[in-house]
Amino acid sequence: MSEPVPPKPLPDDSDESRLKIYFLPNLLTAGNLFCGFVALTKIVEADPMADNYVSQIYLALIFILFACVFDLFDGRVARWGGAESPFGREFDSLADLISFGAAPAFLVHRIVLRDVWPEHPEIGWFIASIYLICGAFRLARFNVLSMQAGGTGREFIGFPIPSAAALVASLTLFMMWVEDKDFAQGNWRFVLPVLMLFLSWMMVSRVRYPSFKSLDLRATRTFTKTLVAILFVGCVVVLREKILVFVLPAFFTLYLIYGFVRPRLSRAWRREIEDEDEDEPDTAT
C-alpha cells in the first residue's frame, strides 16, 4: 500500500511577493472585465415590455465590443513591454469568461431563448450554457498549451472566444438595424441560437486560426499594405455611423470562414494575409 502524498504547503508572503503583476496590461484586462460586467447589467435591466428595451440591448452590445478592444490591447501591451506573466494570462482568461462567455450566452437567452420554450425554460438555459461551457473549455485549453514548450505560436486552435463574442454582438447590431423597432418580436433574432451553437463547436474544434501576434506597428510596411491601411482608416472615418452595423459583422464572419480556407492557401498568400516573417519558424500547437 503506497503512502499518501503529503499536501503542498500554502504559499507564504515571500511567494506572493514574487508574483509579477504588471500595471498597464492588467489595467486593460480589468477594463475588459468591467465592460463585461456592465454588459451583463444592461442585459438584466432590459425589459421587452419597456420602451428602452432596444437601447438597453444596444448598450450591452457596445460594452461587449469595448471589452474586445481592451482584450485586443492588453496582451499586445504586455508583449511590447516584455511584461507577460502567468498572473496576467490567468486574469485575462477570467475576464474573457465573463465578457465573452457569460455575457453573450445570457444575451442570446434574454432576447431569444426565453421566448422559445416558455413552459420549459430549462431548455433555453441548457442551450445557452453550451456556449459558456465550450468557451471555458477553450480558455482552459489555451492556458495549458501556453504553458507548454513553444507556447501557442502564431496560431490558435479553435475559434477564439473574443472573436466569437464579437461576431454575436456585431451580428445582433446588424439585426437590430434590419428590424429597427420590431427587433423584440422579429424573426431575425432566431438566427442567434443557431450561430451560438455553431460557434460553441468552433471554439473547441481543431480548426486553426492565425493569432496575428506577430503584427508589429513599428515595423516597415510595403507600399501596397500602407495604401490599403490608409484607405481603410479613411473608410472608417467616412462611414463611422455604419462601421458597427456592416463592417464588424463582415470582418468577423470572414475571420471565421478563413479558418476553413486557410489550409488550402499557398504559403505565400498566407504570409501576405497574416504578415508573417519568412524566417520565423512555425511552432503552432
KELUM-44657 format. One record per residue (C-alpha): residue number from 0; residue in one letter; x, z, y. Coordinates in steps of 0.05 Angstrom, whole numbers, plus 5000, padded with zeros to 4 digits. Layout:
<r fivo="NUM" gudo="A" east="X" up="Z" north="Y"/>
...
***
This chain:
<r fivo="0" gudo="M" east="5000" up="5000" north="5000"/>
<r fivo="1" gudo="S" east="5030" up="4978" north="5066"/>
<r fivo="2" gudo="E" east="5039" up="5028" north="5122"/>
<r fivo="3" gudo="P" east="4994" up="5020" north="5183"/>
<r fivo="4" gudo="V" east="5025" up="4985" north="5242"/>
<r fivo="5" gudo="P" east="5033" up="5033" north="5300"/>
<r fivo="6" gudo="P" east="4996" up="5013" north="5363"/>
<r fivo="7" gudo="K" east="5036" up="4984" north="5420"/>
<r fivo="8" gudo="P" east="5049" up="5033" north="5477"/>
<r fivo="9" gudo="L" east="5010" up="5024" north="5540"/>
<r fivo="10" gudo="P" east="5048" up="4993" north="5598"/>
<r fivo="11" gudo="D" east="5076" up="5043" north="5647"/>
<r fivo="12" gudo="D" east="5084" up="5038" north="5722"/>
<r fivo="13" gudo="S" east="5151" up="5003" north="5715"/>
<r fivo="14" gudo="D" east="5120" up="4948" north="5672"/>
<r fivo="15" gudo="E" east="5065" up="4938" north="5724"/>
<r fivo="16" gudo="S" east="5116" up="4933" north="5780"/>
<r fivo="17" gudo="R" east="5148" up="4874" north="5745"/>
<r fivo="18" gudo="L" east="5084" up="4833" north="5748"/>
<r fivo="19" gudo="K" east="5094" up="4771" north="5791"/>
<r fivo="20" gudo="I" east="5033" up="4766" north="5837"/>
<r fivo="21" gudo="Y" east="5046" up="4713" north="5889"/>
<r fivo="22" gudo="F" east="5003" up="4719" north="5952"/>
<r fivo="23" gudo="L" east="4983" up="4649" north="5972"/>
<r fivo="24" gudo="P" east="4967" up="4618" north="5904"/>
<r fivo="25" gudo="N" east="4926" up="4679" north="5884"/>
<r fivo="26" gudo="L" east="4892" up="4680" north="5951"/>
<r fivo="27" gudo="L" east="4869" up="4608" north="5938"/>
<r fivo="28" gudo="T" east="4846" up="4629" north="5868"/>
<r fivo="29" gudo="A" east="4807" up="4686" north="5900"/>
<r fivo="30" gudo="G" east="4774" up="4635" north="5946"/>
<r fivo="31" gudo="N" east="4754" up="4596" north="5884"/>
<r fivo="32" gudo="L" east="4723" up="4658" north="5853"/>
<r fivo="33" gudo="F" east="4688" up="4676" north="5918"/>
<r fivo="34" gudo="C" east="4657" up="4606" north="5922"/>
<r fivo="35" gudo="G" east="4633" up="4612" north="5851"/>
<r fivo="36" gudo="F" east="4600" up="4679" north="5865"/>
<r fivo="37" gudo="V" east="4565" up="4653" north="5928"/>
<r fivo="38" gudo="A" east="4541" up="4592" north="5888"/>
<r fivo="39" gudo="L" east="4510" up="4639" north="5836"/>
<r fivo="40" gudo="T" east="4478" up="4680" north="5891"/>
<r fivo="41" gudo="K" east="4446" up="4619" north="5922"/>
<r fivo="42" gudo="I" east="4421" up="4595" north="5854"/>
<r fivo="43" gudo="V" east="4388" up="4663" north="5842"/>
<r fivo="44" gudo="E" east="4356" up="4662" north="5911"/>
<r fivo="45" gudo="A" east="4328" up="4592" north="5902"/>
<r fivo="46" gudo="D" east="4253" up="4595" north="5891"/>
<r fivo="47" gudo="P" east="4220" up="4529" north="5872"/>
<r fivo="48" gudo="M" east="4157" up="4551" north="5908"/>
<r fivo="49" gudo="A" east="4193" up="4565" north="5973"/>
<r fivo="50" gudo="D" east="4205" up="4516" north="6029"/>
<r fivo="51" gudo="N" east="4280" up="4528" north="6029"/>
<r fivo="52" gudo="Y" east="4289" up="4514" north="5954"/>
<r fivo="53" gudo="V" east="4325" up="4448" north="5964"/>
<r fivo="54" gudo="S" east="4371" up="4476" north="6018"/>
<r fivo="55" gudo="Q" east="4390" up="4536" north="5974"/>
<r fivo="56" gudo="I" east="4408" up="4490" north="5916"/>
<r fivo="57" gudo="Y" east="4446" up="4445" north="5964"/>
<r fivo="58" gudo="L" east="4487" up="4504" north="5989"/>
<r fivo="59" gudo="A" east="4502" up="4525" north="5917"/>
<r fivo="60" gudo="L" east="4527" up="4455" north="5901"/>
<r fivo="61" gudo="I" east="4571" up="4455" north="5963"/>
<r fivo="62" gudo="F" east="4602" up="4521" north="5944"/>
<r fivo="63" gudo="I" east="4617" up="4495" north="5873"/>
<r fivo="64" gudo="L" east="4652" up="4435" north="5904"/>
<r fivo="65" gudo="F" east="4690" up="4482" north="5952"/>
<r fivo="66" gudo="A" east="4713" up="4521" north="5891"/>
<r fivo="67" gudo="C" east="4740" up="4456" north="5863"/>
<r fivo="68" gudo="V" east="4781" up="4446" north="5927"/>
<r fivo="69" gudo="F" east="4811" up="4516" north="5921"/>
<r fivo="70" gudo="D" east="4826" up="4504" north="5847"/>
<r fivo="71" gudo="L" east="4859" up="4438" north="5865"/>
<r fivo="72" gudo="F" east="4909" up="4470" north="5911"/>
<r fivo="73" gudo="D" east="4924" up="4538" north="5881"/>
<r fivo="74" gudo="G" east="4964" up="4510" north="5823"/>
<r fivo="75" gudo="R" east="4999" up="4459" north="5866"/>
<r fivo="76" gudo="V" east="5019" up="4511" north="5918"/>
<r fivo="77" gudo="A" east="5047" up="4554" north="5862"/>
<r fivo="78" gudo="R" east="5088" up="4496" north="5834"/>
<r fivo="79" gudo="W" east="5113" up="4472" north="5901"/>
<r fivo="80" gudo="G" east="5136" up="4542" north="5919"/>
<r fivo="81" gudo="G" east="5162" up="4560" north="5850"/>
<r fivo="82" gudo="A" east="5110" up="4616" north="5846"/>
<r fivo="83" gudo="E" east="5079" up="4602" north="5778"/>
<r fivo="84" gudo="S" east="5066" up="4664" north="5737"/>
<r fivo="85" gudo="P" east="5026" up="4687" north="5676"/>
<r fivo="86" gudo="F" east="4984" up="4731" north="5721"/>
<r fivo="87" gudo="G" east="4965" up="4671" north="5764"/>
<r fivo="88" gudo="R" east="4947" up="4630" north="5703"/>
<r fivo="89" gudo="E" east="4901" up="4684" north="5675"/>
<r fivo="90" gudo="F" east="4869" up="4699" north="5743"/>
<r fivo="91" gudo="D" east="4856" up="4624" north="5752"/>
<r fivo="92" gudo="S" east="4822" up="4619" north="5685"/>
<r fivo="93" gudo="L" east="4777" up="4679" north="5700"/>
<r fivo="94" gudo="A" east="4757" up="4648" north="5767"/>
<r fivo="95" gudo="D" east="4745" up="4580" north="5734"/>
<r fivo="96" gudo="L" east="4699" up="4610" north="5682"/>
<r fivo="97" gudo="I" east="4654" up="4637" north="5738"/>
<r fivo="98" gudo="S" east="4657" up="4578" north="5786"/>
<r fivo="99" gudo="F" east="4658" up="4521" north="5737"/>
<r fivo="100" gudo="G" east="4627" up="4552" north="5675"/>
<r fivo="101" gudo="A" east="4574" up="4603" north="5693"/>
<r fivo="102" gudo="A" east="4552" up="4572" north="5759"/>
<r fivo="103" gudo="P" east="4538" up="4500" north="5733"/>
<r fivo="104" gudo="A" east="4505" up="4527" north="5670"/>
<r fivo="105" gudo="F" east="4460" up="4573" north="5710"/>
<r fivo="106" gudo="L" east="4446" up="4517" north="5760"/>
<r fivo="107" gudo="V" east="4421" up="4469" north="5706"/>
<r fivo="108" gudo="H" east="4380" up="4524" north="5674"/>
<r fivo="109" gudo="R" east="4349" up="4542" north="5741"/>
<r fivo="110" gudo="I" east="4328" up="4473" north="5763"/>
<r fivo="111" gudo="V" east="4312" up="4441" north="5696"/>
<r fivo="112" gudo="L" east="4314" up="4481" north="5632"/>
<r fivo="113" gudo="R" east="4270" up="4539" north="5653"/>
<r fivo="114" gudo="D" east="4212" up="4490" north="5663"/>
<r fivo="115" gudo="V" east="4220" up="4451" north="5598"/>
<r fivo="116" gudo="W" east="4202" up="4506" north="5549"/>
<r fivo="117" gudo="P" east="4163" up="4558" north="5589"/>
<r fivo="118" gudo="E" east="4135" up="4590" north="5526"/>
<r fivo="119" gudo="H" east="4204" up="4593" north="5492"/>
<r fivo="120" gudo="P" east="4255" up="4608" north="5547"/>
<r fivo="121" gudo="E" east="4308" up="4626" north="5496"/>
<r fivo="122" gudo="I" east="4316" up="4551" north="5481"/>
<r fivo="123" gudo="G" east="4337" up="4538" north="5553"/>
<r fivo="124" gudo="W" east="4384" up="4598" north="5553"/>
<r fivo="125" gudo="F" east="4416" up="4573" north="5489"/>
<r fivo="126" gudo="I" east="4427" up="4502" north="5515"/>
<r fivo="127" gudo="A" east="4458" up="4528" north="5580"/>
<r fivo="128" gudo="S" east="4502" up="4576" north="5542"/>
<r fivo="129" gudo="I" east="4533" up="4519" north="5501"/>
<r fivo="130" gudo="Y" east="4566" up="4493" north="5564"/>
<r fivo="131" gudo="L" east="4591" up="4562" north="5583"/>
<r fivo="132" gudo="I" east="4619" up="4577" north="5514"/>
<r fivo="133" gudo="C" east="4653" up="4509" north="5509"/>
<r fivo="134" gudo="G" east="4683" up="4519" north="5578"/>
<r fivo="135" gudo="A" east="4711" up="4587" north="5558"/>
<r fivo="136" gudo="F" east="4739" up="4556" north="5494"/>
<r fivo="137" gudo="R" east="4771" up="4501" north="5535"/>
<r fivo="138" gudo="L" east="4804" up="4551" north="5583"/>
<r fivo="139" gudo="A" east="4829" up="4595" north="5526"/>
<r fivo="140" gudo="R" east="4859" up="4535" north="5490"/>
<r fivo="141" gudo="F" east="4893" up="4512" north="5554"/>
<r fivo="142" gudo="N" east="4925" up="4581" north="5565"/>
<r fivo="143" gudo="V" east="4951" up="4584" north="5494"/>
<r fivo="144" gudo="L" east="4981" up="4514" north="5499"/>
<r fivo="145" gudo="S" east="5011" up="4532" north="5567"/>
<r fivo="146" gudo="M" east="5050" up="4590" north="5537"/>
<r fivo="147" gudo="Q" east="5079" up="4547" north="5481"/>
<r fivo="148" gudo="A" east="5144" up="4509" north="5487"/>
<r fivo="149" gudo="G" east="5136" up="4448" north="5532"/>
<r fivo="150" gudo="G" east="5071" up="4472" north="5564"/>
<r fivo="151" gudo="T" east="5014" up="4423" north="5574"/>
<r fivo="152" gudo="G" east="5060" up="4369" north="5602"/>
<r fivo="153" gudo="R" east="5025" up="4315" north="5643"/>
<r fivo="154" gudo="E" east="4962" up="4314" north="5601"/>
<r fivo="155" gudo="F" east="4900" up="4356" north="5590"/>
<r fivo="156" gudo="I" east="4869" up="4359" north="5520"/>
<r fivo="157" gudo="G" east="4795" up="4354" north="5532"/>
<r fivo="158" gudo="F" east="4758" up="4342" north="5598"/>
<r fivo="159" gudo="P" east="4780" up="4395" north="5650"/>
<r fivo="160" gudo="I" east="4726" up="4445" north="5666"/>
<r fivo="161" gudo="P" east="4734" up="4438" north="5742"/>
<r fivo="162" gudo="S" east="4721" up="4363" north="5736"/>
<r fivo="163" gudo="A" east="4661" up="4376" north="5691"/>
<r fivo="164" gudo="A" east="4632" up="4424" north="5743"/>
<r fivo="165" gudo="A" east="4647" up="4375" north="5799"/>
<r fivo="166" gudo="L" east="4612" up="4319" north="5762"/>
<r fivo="167" gudo="V" east="4550" up="4362" north="5750"/>
<r fivo="168" gudo="A" east="4548" up="4385" north="5823"/>
<r fivo="169" gudo="S" east="4562" up="4317" north="5855"/>
<r fivo="170" gudo="L" east="4512" up="4282" north="5809"/>
<r fivo="171" gudo="T" east="4460" up="4334" north="5827"/>
<r fivo="172" gudo="L" east="4472" up="4319" north="5901"/>
<r fivo="173" gudo="F" east="4461" up="4246" north="5886"/>
<r fivo="174" gudo="M" east="4396" up="4261" north="5850"/>
<r fivo="175" gudo="M" east="4373" up="4305" north="5908"/>
<r fivo="176" gudo="W" east="4386" up="4246" north="5955"/>
<r fivo="177" gudo="V" east="4346" up="4199" north="5910"/>
<r fivo="178" gudo="E" east="4287" up="4246" north="5900"/>
<r fivo="179" gudo="D" east="4291" up="4274" north="5971"/>
<r fivo="180" gudo="K" east="4236" up="4327" north="5979"/>
<r fivo="181" gudo="D" east="4208" up="4316" north="5909"/>
<r fivo="182" gudo="F" east="4271" up="4340" north="5873"/>
<r fivo="183" gudo="A" east="4238" up="4403" north="5846"/>
<r fivo="184" gudo="Q" east="4186" up="4360" north="5809"/>
<r fivo="185" gudo="G" east="4226" up="4296" north="5800"/>
<r fivo="186" gudo="N" east="4246" up="4266" north="5733"/>
<r fivo="187" gudo="W" east="4319" up="4252" north="5751"/>
<r fivo="188" gudo="R" east="4337" up="4324" north="5741"/>
<r fivo="189" gudo="F" east="4325" up="4318" north="5666"/>
<r fivo="190" gudo="V" east="4389" up="4278" north="5661"/>
<r fivo="191" gudo="L" east="4429" up="4341" north="5676"/>
<r fivo="192" gudo="P" east="4419" up="4378" north="5610"/>
<r fivo="193" gudo="V" east="4440" up="4315" north="5571"/>
<r fivo="194" gudo="L" east="4501" up="4308" north="5616"/>
<r fivo="195" gudo="M" east="4518" up="4381" north="5609"/>
<r fivo="196" gudo="L" east="4516" up="4378" north="5533"/>
<r fivo="197" gudo="F" east="4559" up="4316" north="5533"/>
<r fivo="198" gudo="L" east="4610" up="4350" north="5579"/>
<r fivo="199" gudo="S" east="4609" up="4410" north="5533"/>
<r fivo="200" gudo="W" east="4632" up="4366" north="5476"/>
<r fivo="201" gudo="M" east="4683" up="4331" north="5520"/>
<r fivo="202" gudo="M" east="4715" up="4396" north="5542"/>
<r fivo="203" gudo="V" east="4731" up="4416" north="5471"/>
<r fivo="204" gudo="S" east="4747" up="4346" north="5447"/>
<r fivo="205" gudo="R" east="4817" up="4317" north="5434"/>
<r fivo="206" gudo="V" east="4810" up="4263" north="5487"/>
<r fivo="207" gudo="R" east="4870" up="4266" north="5534"/>
<r fivo="208" gudo="Y" east="4866" up="4263" north="5609"/>
<r fivo="209" gudo="P" east="4923" up="4258" north="5660"/>
<r fivo="210" gudo="S" east="4933" up="4323" north="5698"/>
<r fivo="211" gudo="F" east="4965" up="4288" north="5759"/>
<r fivo="212" gudo="K" east="5011" up="4349" north="5764"/>
<r fivo="213" gudo="S" east="5070" up="4302" north="5777"/>
<r fivo="214" gudo="L" east="5040" up="4277" north="5843"/>
<r fivo="215" gudo="D" east="5086" up="4296" north="5900"/>
<r fivo="216" gudo="L" east="5060" up="4287" north="5970"/>
<r fivo="217" gudo="R" east="5132" up="4290" north="5996"/>
<r fivo="218" gudo="A" east="5155" up="4231" north="5954"/>
<r fivo="219" gudo="T" east="5161" up="4160" north="5979"/>
<r fivo="220" gudo="R" east="5106" up="4110" north="5961"/>
<r fivo="221" gudo="T" east="5104" up="4035" north="5954"/>
<r fivo="222" gudo="F" east="5073" up="3993" north="6009"/>
<r fivo="223" gudo="T" east="5011" up="3979" north="5967"/>
<r fivo="224" gudo="K" east="4998" up="4052" north="5950"/>
<r fivo="225" gudo="T" east="5008" up="4073" north="6022"/>
<r fivo="226" gudo="L" east="4959" up="4019" north="6046"/>
<r fivo="227" gudo="V" east="4907" up="4040" north="5994"/>
<r fivo="228" gudo="A" east="4914" up="4113" north="6014"/>
<r fivo="229" gudo="I" east="4905" up="4096" north="6088"/>
<r fivo="230" gudo="L" east="4843" up="4054" north="6073"/>
<r fivo="231" gudo="F" east="4814" up="4110" north="6030"/>
<r fivo="232" gudo="V" east="4823" up="4161" north="6085"/>
<r fivo="233" gudo="G" east="4791" up="4112" north="6134"/>
<r fivo="234" gudo="C" east="4731" up="4104" north="6089"/>
<r fivo="235" gudo="V" east="4724" up="4179" north="6083"/>
<r fivo="236" gudo="V" east="4724" up="4186" north="6159"/>
<r fivo="237" gudo="V" east="4674" up="4129" north="6169"/>
<r fivo="238" gudo="L" east="4629" up="4147" north="6111"/>
<r fivo="239" gudo="R" east="4635" up="4222" north="6116"/>
<r fivo="240" gudo="E" east="4560" up="4231" north="6112"/>
<r fivo="241" gudo="K" east="4556" up="4193" north="6046"/>
<r fivo="242" gudo="I" east="4621" up="4216" north="6014"/>
<r fivo="243" gudo="L" east="4588" up="4272" north="5975"/>
<r fivo="244" gudo="V" east="4529" up="4231" north="5954"/>
<r fivo="245" gudo="F" east="4563" up="4168" north="5928"/>
<r fivo="246" gudo="V" east="4639" up="4174" north="5925"/>
<r fivo="247" gudo="L" east="4645" up="4240" north="5888"/>
<r fivo="248" gudo="P" east="4598" up="4224" north="5830"/>
<r fivo="249" gudo="A" east="4632" up="4156" north="5823"/>
<r fivo="250" gudo="F" east="4701" up="4187" north="5824"/>
<r fivo="251" gudo="F" east="4689" up="4240" north="5771"/>
<r fivo="252" gudo="T" east="4649" up="4191" north="5728"/>
<r fivo="253" gudo="L" east="4708" up="4143" north="5729"/>
<r fivo="254" gudo="Y" east="4755" up="4200" north="5711"/>
<r fivo="255" gudo="L" east="4710" up="4218" north="5652"/>
<r fivo="256" gudo="I" east="4709" up="4146" north="5628"/>
<r fivo="257" gudo="Y" east="4784" up="4138" north="5640"/>
<r fivo="258" gudo="G" east="4799" up="4185" north="5582"/>
<r fivo="259" gudo="F" east="4768" up="4135" north="5534"/>
<r fivo="260" gudo="V" east="4800" up="4074" north="5566"/>
<r fivo="261" gudo="R" east="4869" up="4104" north="5576"/>
<r fivo="262" gudo="P" east="4896" up="4095" north="5505"/>
<r fivo="263" gudo="R" east="4882" up="4020" north="5510"/>
<r fivo="264" gudo="L" east="4921" up="4010" north="5574"/>
<r fivo="265" gudo="S" east="4993" up="3989" north="5575"/>
<r fivo="266" gudo="R" east="5048" up="4037" north="5594"/>
<r fivo="267" gudo="A" east="5059" up="4000" north="5660"/>
<r fivo="268" gudo="W" east="4986" up="4006" north="5680"/>
<r fivo="269" gudo="R" east="4983" up="4079" north="5663"/>
<r fivo="270" gudo="R" east="5047" up="4091" north="5703"/>
<r fivo="271" gudo="E" east="5016" up="4058" north="5764"/>
<r fivo="272" gudo="I" east="4950" up="4095" north="5759"/>
<r fivo="273" gudo="E" east="4979" up="4163" north="5743"/>
<r fivo="274" gudo="D" east="5041" up="4156" north="5787"/>
<r fivo="275" gudo="E" east="5088" up="4175" north="5730"/>
<r fivo="276" gudo="D" east="5164" up="4172" north="5733"/>
<r fivo="277" gudo="E" east="5194" up="4123" north="5683"/>
<r fivo="278" gudo="D" east="5248" up="4172" north="5662"/>
<r fivo="279" gudo="E" east="5201" up="4231" north="5654"/>
<r fivo="280" gudo="P" east="5191" up="4248" north="5580"/>
<r fivo="281" gudo="D" east="5122" up="4250" north="5550"/>
<r fivo="282" gudo="T" east="5114" up="4322" north="5528"/>
<r fivo="283" gudo="A" east="5039" up="4329" north="5525"/>
<r fivo="284" gudo="T" east="5010" up="4380" north="5477"/>
***
